[in-house]
């Protein structure tokens, strides 16, 4: 539908076409993890460009390197500041610890932590994050194998870019509680839920799950433990 609309605008002699795509589909397939795989994110970038878009506006790409897959300007907006504002009055900011659910998300979680603890530079200077490490089983299922960082007696906030099945997230929650976290919250930008994900998350020990409104899924499941932060301000 996006490609058809771009083509229609181009054929109607639009002076400039900007594609606003809050959630870029296939962004997790931005490289080949093994042989004989597609790089689907590059294919999507090519399709949008060839269709006639002059500019691409999106929110929290899975990895910033995806910007380089486009041959047109990309505005990569980030939700970290808005997400942090949502949590600022929910937590004891001096004691709260931000958790990255995997090693690849450390930069994203660090940005969120810096916004969450803005004005508390002395806390940030000595504060550490927690990082979970995972590997994939032969069946391609992610398994959390270890965690570093002190969470004992502290509230924890897991920060990620996307939730699908929630499997990895719930493993990280269990590890945090085992290590003495007083409460566990989670925030993710994109909700790309599998059919069973919402029930699993609602029944879990997460106190709150905060999502952005970059997909209809997040709006459809707001309520209970799930809270939604709008991306309208940055768009």
Secondary structure, 3 states (H helix, E strand, C coil): CHHHHHHHHHHCCCCCCEEEECCCCCCCCCCCCCCCCCCHHHHHHHHHHHHCCCEEEEECCCCHHHHHHCCCEEEEECCHHHHHHHHCCCCCCCCCEEEECCHHHHHHHHHHHHHHCCCCHHHHHHCCCEEEEEEECCCCCEEEEEEECCCCCCEEEEEEEEECCCHHHHHHHHHHHHCCCCEEEEEEEEECCCCCHHHHHHCCCCCCEEEECCCHHHHHCCECCEEEECCCCCC
